[in-house]
Amino acid sequence: MTDSEEIDQYRRLVEESNDVVAVVDTDGTVTYVSPAVKRVLGYDPEALVGDVGSEYTHPDDRDTVTAAVESLRTGPDEPRTVEFRVQRADGSWCWIEATMRNRLDDDVIAGILVNGRDITERKEREAELVTTKQRMELALEGANLGIWDWDMRSDRVSRDELLTEMLGYTKAEMGDRMRGWERVVHPEDRERHDEALAEHVANRTAYYRCDHRLKTKSGEWKWVRTMGKVVERDEDGTPIRAVGIHQDIDDRKRAELALKEERDMFKEGPAVVFEWEDTADWPIEYVSENVEEVLGYTPDELGSADRHYADIVHEADHERVVSKASELDSEGVESITLDPYRVITASGDVRWVKEYTRAVESGNETTELLGYLVDVTERKRREHELQQFKTAVERSAHAIYITDAEGTIEYINPAFEAVTGYSEEAAIGETPRLLQSGEYDDEFYEEFWETIRAGQWEAEMIDERADGERIVLNQTVGPIIDDDGDVRKFVAVAQDITERKERERKLRERERKYRTLFEDTRDALMVFDRGGYLDCNERALELFGVDSVEEFIEYTPWDRSPPRQPDGADSKAAALDHIETAFEEGEAFFEWTHQRTDGTEFPSEVKLSRFEYEGASVARAGTGHFRTQGAGTRTRKARRKVPQPVRGHPGRAHVAEP
């Protein structure tokens, strides 16, 4: 391409650009402006050349532009970007974002180069957002509500202090990310919360609203109502900004739930109606007929002057019941709900009841108490069992975690953090993938998911702790199925067997080492105790002419000898005596004549010496080594088949294979 063609190309790029390119001298006079000014502002380029640019700049923005130009003189190497309004040919105002560069020393440009683009629509959206936010703030201030502002591109959330204060956190503890909010949402409310938000983000609802529980810093749960709306989307419709409110509705929500619980209580069983005098010990004025069915008393028994309601309240709960009932004497309190407490039945058993009572005016201007009791004994039993189960899980040495149907972790026990190094904050909301070590391929995990959806899965897996250390976990994972047979959650129990696997590896290595020494030595080695042989090496088989270890260990040392030794000693008695000496004194040295399977004999010097090595004793002979040990428990099965005690010989000890 020639210089002329290249210059023509650059000129066409400038002229076709939607951005306005202009050159002004130091006093603001326009020396050049690109054709784009016609499209953006409606002016002919030739008409602007020679004019001072400030004549077209909004009066409120002239100082900003002048300051930018002046700064280019003091720092000519740094460009300046400024936003200001310019008047169009039709008299309206257009927002321009201009980047200015000092090109006064350039022989061709010889001025300040300005690249400007129309940002009017963006500024209008920003102004609208500010107005919307201001209006919302004014409206919410009067209702004591807090606001939040969510930049959905960066996931940053700006919250006022109301939410953090109502939960007991500082703003720093909550953080400025959506995750800081999501991690305190109650696990049972998370799915409903996420669905409500997703519906609105997808533009299927006019706004987002959800009543959900959030975890306070003290560990309690508080009901909060969150409402919001996406107020800004990009050109593709993708949401980029949302604002909303949050409101503490804990008292109201708990009252609603208490009312619902009161309505639902009849589903738990029949209610016994009582009417008491509002005096000490609560004399019973009336009780419904079904009291005998529930508590075993007849109405007449409870209505007698000798028995008051306080008499059947369990002594451990009496003070609590009295304290709660006294609230009815407070101004404005017309009804109370007592948490379950115990009562004594006619047979002396204990039943749990829940009480709902209100004060009523009687005809003689005295106050009576009208209430009903619901037997919740079975519910309390289930709660107790559940609490026992929870306590067992919390105290378990095994890592236990629960996920939803999609594999998102909803719960971990303390042992999970100890085993994996991941805290509750780090694990909740993640998936078990955070433990992956890279040891297994995608096919393995596909098979894993197919298996646990169909039933239980158990295997040893190499995983990775939070600090990068590899661990071996024996994991059992199974689904939790609802009444319809659908998988609702998964529960996993993982036992850390890293140390055990390392011990097994070392044991195998040590076994291999000593087995190699056992087999490769030139001497014949035999393992035996007082009862007979337990093992031998290949050299011993060759020496005695025996085909297999299984055949060899059917014999005793005296079976592999002539009936009598050359000195006339009985072989069996002499062998037992030497062996006993080695066990008791630590060693024995003697000459001995052995016998092969073909009947031939061969003499040898035998030295039995005992030393402790993991319970094993070692003996050495001129023809080989005899490895023995004293009485005790066999520490390992023989590498080959280990026989039963030989011919019932008493006192036979067991030996570990080296």
Residue pairs with C-beta under 8 A, 6 or more apart in sequence:
1 9
14 21
14 34
15 34
15 35
15 36
17 34
17 36
18 36
18 39
18 40
18 117
18 118
19 36
19 115
19 116
19 117
20 33
20 34
20 36
20 37
20 40
20 41
20 96
20 114
20 115
20 116
20 117
21 32
21 33
21 34
21 36
21 113
21 114
21 115
21 116
22 30
22 32
22 33
22 34
22 37
22 53
22 113
22 114
22 116
23 30
23 31
23 32
23 33
23 103
23 109
23 110
23 111
23 112
23 113
23 114
24 30
24 31
24 53
24 69
24 111
24 112
24 114
25 31
25 110
25 111
25 112
26 69
26 73
26 104
26 111
26 112
27 52
28 52
28 53
28 54
28 66
28 69
29 50
29 51
29 52
29 53
30 48
30 49
30 50
30 51
30 52
30 53
31 49
31 110
31 111
32 49
32 111
33 43
33 45
33 48
33 49
34 45
35 45
37 43
37 45
37 48
38 44
38 45
40 94
40 96
40 116
40 118
41 56
41 86
41 87
41 88
41 89
41 94
42 88
42 89
42 90
43 89
48 56
53 65
54 62
54 65
54 66
56 86
56 87
57 65
57 84
57 85
57 86
57 87
58 84
58 85
58 86
58 87
58 93
60 85
61 84
61 85
64 82
64 84
65 82
65 84
68 80
68 82
68 100
69 80
69 100
69 112
71 80
72 78
72 80
72 100
72 101
72 102
72 112
73 102
76 102
76 104
77 102
79 99
79 100
79 101
80 99
80 100
81 97
81 98
81 99
81 100
82 97
82 98
82 100
83 95
83 96
83 97
83 98
83 119
83 123
84 95
84 96
84 98
85 93
85 94
85 95
85 96
86 93
86 94
86 96
87 93
87 94
88 94
94 118
94 120
95 118
95 119
95 120
95 122
95 123
96 116
96 117
96 118
96 119
97 116
97 117
97 119
98 114
98 115
98 116
99 114
99 115
99 116
100 112
100 113
100 114
101 112
101 113
102 112
103 109
103 110
103 111
103 112
103 113
104 110
104 111
104 112
125 232
129 231
129 232
129 241
132 231
132 243
133 147
133 149
133 243
136 147
136 243
136 245
137 147
140 146
140 147
140 245
143 247
144 162
145 162
145 245
145 246
145 247
146 159
146 160
146 161
146 162
146 163
146 245
146 246
146 247
147 159
147 160
147 243
147 244
147 245
147 246
148 157
148 158
148 159
148 160
148 163
148 228
148 243
148 244
148 245
148 246
149 157
149 158
149 159
149 241
149 242
149 243
150 156
150 157
150 158
150 178
150 228
150 241
150 242
150 243
150 244
151 157
151 158
151 240
151 241
152 230
152 239
152 240
152 241
152 242
153 240
155 177
155 178
155 179
156 176
156 177
157 176
157 177
157 178
157 180
157 181
158 176
159 171
159 174
161 171
162 246
162 248
163 174
163 224
163 246
164 170
164 171
164 173
164 174
166 222
166 224
166 248
167 174
167 184
167 214
167 215
167 216
167 217
167 222
168 216
168 217
168 218
169 217
173 217
174 180
174 181
179 429
182 190
182 429
183 425
183 428
183 429
184 214
184 215
185 193
185 212
185 213
185 214
185 215
186 212
186 213
186 214
186 215
186 221
187 410
187 411
188 213
189 210
189 212
189 213
190 410
191 404
192 210
192 212
193 210
193 212
193 226
196 205
196 208
196 209
196 210
197 208
197 210
199 205
199 208
200 206
200 207
200 208
200 228
200 229
200 230
201 208
201 230
201 239
203 230
203 237
206 229
207 227
207 228
207 229
208 226
208 227
208 228
208 229
208 242
208 244
209 225
209 226
209 227
209 228
210 225
210 226
211 223
211 224
211 225
211 226
211 249
211 253
212 223
212 224
212 226
213 221
213 222
213 223
213 224
214 221
214 222
214 224
215 221
216 222
222 248
222 250
223 248
223 249
223 250
223 252
223 253
223 254
224 246
224 247
224 248
224 249
224 250
225 246
225 247
225 249
226 244
226 245
226 246
226 247
227 244
227 245
227 246
227 247
228 242
228 243
228 244
228 245
229 242
229 243
229 244
230 239
230 241
230 242
231 241
231 242
231 243
232 239
232 240
232 241
233 239
233 240
234 240
258 337
262 337
262 356
265 271
265 354
265 356
265 374
266 374
268 374
268 375
268 376
268 378
268 379
269 294
269 374
269 375
269 376
270 290
270 293
270 294
270 374
270 375
271 372
271 373
271 374
272 287
272 288
272 290
272 291
272 294
272 295
272 372
272 373
272 374
272 375
273 286
273 287
273 288
273 370
273 371
273 372
274 284
274 286
274 287
274 288
274 309
274 369
274 370
274 371
274 372
274 373
275 284
275 285
275 286
275 287
275 368
275 369
275 370
275 371
276 282
276 283
276 284
276 285
276 309
276 368
276 369
276 371
277 283
277 285
277 366
277 368
277 369
278 328
278 359
278 366
278 367
278 368
278 369
280 310
281 308
281 309
281 310
281 311
282 308
282 309
282 310
282 325
282 369
283 305
283 308
283 309
284 302
284 303
284 307
284 308
284 309
285 303
285 368
286 303
287 299
287 302
287 303
288 299
289 299
291 297
291 298
291 299
291 302
292 298
292 299
294 351
294 373
294 375
295 312
295 343
295 345
295 346
295 351
296 345
296 346
296 347
296 349
297 312
297 345
297 346
301 307
301 346
302 309
302 312
310 318
310 322
312 343
312 344
312 345
313 321
313 341
313 342
313 343
313 344
314 341
314 342
314 343
314 344
314 350
316 342
317 341
317 342
320 341
321 338
321 341
321 355
324 336
324 338
325 336
325 338
325 357
325 369
327 333
327 336
328 334
328 335
328 336
328 357
328 358
328 359
328 369
334 358
334 359
335 356
335 357
335 358
335 359
336 355
336 356
336 357
336 358
337 354
337 355
337 356
337 357
338 354
338 355
338 356
338 357
339 354
340 352
340 353
340 354
340 376
340 379
340 380
341 352
341 353
341 355
342 350
342 351
342 352
342 353
343 350
343 351
343 353
343 373
344 350
345 351
351 375
351 377
352 375
352 376
352 377
352 379
352 380
353 373
353 374
353 375
353 376
353 377
354 373
354 374
354 376
355 371
355 372
355 373
356 371
356 372
356 374
357 369
357 370
357 371
357 372
358 369
358 370
358 371
359 367
359 368
359 369
359 370
360 367
360 368
360 369
360 370
361 367
361 368
362 368
393 400
393 413
394 413
394 414
396 413
396 415
396 493
397 415
398 415
398 493
398 494
398 495
398 496
399 412
399 413
399 415
399 416
399 418
399 419
399 420
399 473
399 493
399 494
399 495
399 496
400 412
400 413
400 415
400 416
400 491
400 492
400 493
400 494
401 409
401 411
401 412
401 413
401 416
401 427
401 432
401 491
401 492
401 494
402 409
402 410
402 411
402 480
402 489
402 490
402 491
402 492
403 409
403 410
403 431
403 432
403 489
403 490
403 492
404 410
404 488
404 489
404 490
405 486
405 487
405 488
405 489
405 490
407 431
407 432
407 490
408 429
408 430
408 431
409 427
409 428
409 429
409 430
409 431
409 432
410 428
410 489
411 428
412 422
412 424
412 427
412 428
416 422
416 427
416 494
417 423
417 424
417 427
419 465
419 471
419 473
419 494
419 496
420 427
420 435
420 463
420 465
420 466
420 471
421 465
421 466
421 467
421 469
422 434
422 465
422 466
426 434
426 466
427 434
432 492
435 463
435 464
435 473
436 463
436 464
437 462
437 463
437 464
437 470
438 464
439 461
439 462
440 461
448 457
448 477
451 457
452 477
452 478
452 479
452 490
453 479
453 487
455 478
455 479
456 476
456 477
456 478
457 475
457 476
457 477
457 478
458 474
458 475
458 476
458 477
459 474
459 475
460 472
460 473
460 474
460 475
460 497
460 501
461 472
461 473
461 475
462 470
462 471
462 472
463 470
463 471
463 472
463 473
464 470
464 471
465 471
470 498
471 496
471 498
472 496
472 497
472 498
472 501
473 494
473 495
473 496
473 497
474 494
474 495
474 497
475 492
475 493
475 494
475 495
476 492
476 493
476 494
477 490
477 491
477 492
477 493
478 490
478 491
478 492
479 487
479 488
479 489
479 490
480 487
480 488
480 489
480 490
480 491
481 487
481 488
482 488
511 657
511 658
514 658
515 639
515 657
515 658
517 658
518 525
518 537
518 658
519 537
519 538
521 537
521 539
521 625
522 539
523 539
523 620
523 621
523 623
523 624
523 625
524 536
524 537
524 539
524 540
524 542
524 543
524 544
524 621
524 623
524 624
524 625
525 536
525 537
525 539
525 540
525 624
525 625
525 626
525 627
526 533
526 535
526 536
526 537
526 540
526 552
526 557
526 624
526 625
526 626
526 627
527 533
527 534
527 535
527 536
527 626
527 627
527 628
527 638
527 655
527 657
528 534
528 556
528 557
528 579
528 626
528 627
528 628
528 655
529 628
529 629
529 652
529 653
529 654
529 655
530 576
530 579
530 580
530 583
530 649
530 651
530 652
530 653
531 556
531 645
531 646
531 647
531 649
531 651
531 652
532 553
532 555
532 556
532 557
532 559
532 643
532 646
532 647
532 649
532 652
533 552
533 553
533 555
533 556
533 557
534 553
534 638
534 642
534 643
534 654
534 655
535 549
535 553
535 638
535 639
535 640
535 642
535 655
535 657
536 549
536 552
536 553
539 624
540 546
540 552
540 624
541 547
541 548
541 549
541 552
543 594
543 596
543 602
543 623
543 624
544 552
544 560
544 594
544 596
544 597
545 596
545 597
545 598
546 552
546 597
549 640
549 641
550 640
550 641
553 638
553 641
553 642
553 643
554 643
554 646
556 572
556 575
556 646
556 649
557 575
557 579
557 626
558 571
558 572
558 575
558 576
560 594
560 595
561 571
561 575
561 592
561 593
561 594
561 595
562 571
562 593
562 595
562 601
563 570
563 571
564 570
564 571
565 571
565 574
565 592
565 593
566 593
566 603
575 592
578 588
578 590
578 592
578 606
578 608
579 588
579 608
579 628
581 587
581 588
581 608
582 588
582 608
582 609
582 610
582 617
582 619
582 628
583 610
583 617
583 628
583 630
586 609
586 610
586 611
587 607
587 608
587 609
587 610
588 606
588 607
588 608
588 609
589 605
589 606
589 607
589 608
590 605
590 606
591 603
591 604
591 605
591 606
592 603
592 604
592 605
592 606
592 621
593 601
593 602
593 603
593 604
594 601
594 602
594 603
594 604
594 623
595 601
596 602
602 623
604 621
604 622
604 623
605 621
605 622
606 619
606 621
606 622
606 623
606 626
607 619
607 620
607 621
607 622
608 619
608 620
608 621
608 626
608 628
609 618
609 619
609 620
610 617
610 618
610 619
610 628
610 629
610 630
611 617
611 618
614 635
614 656
615 629
615 632
615 635
615 656
616 627
616 628
616 629
616 635
616 655
616 656
616 658
617 627
617 628
617 629
617 630
617 655
618 625
618 627
618 628
619 625
619 626
619 627
619 628
620 626
627 655
627 658
628 653
628 655
629 653
629 654
629 655
629 656
630 653
631 651
631 653
632 653
632 654
633 654
634 642
634 654
634 655
634 656
635 654
635 655
635 656
636 656
636 657
637 657
638 657
639 657
645 652
646 652
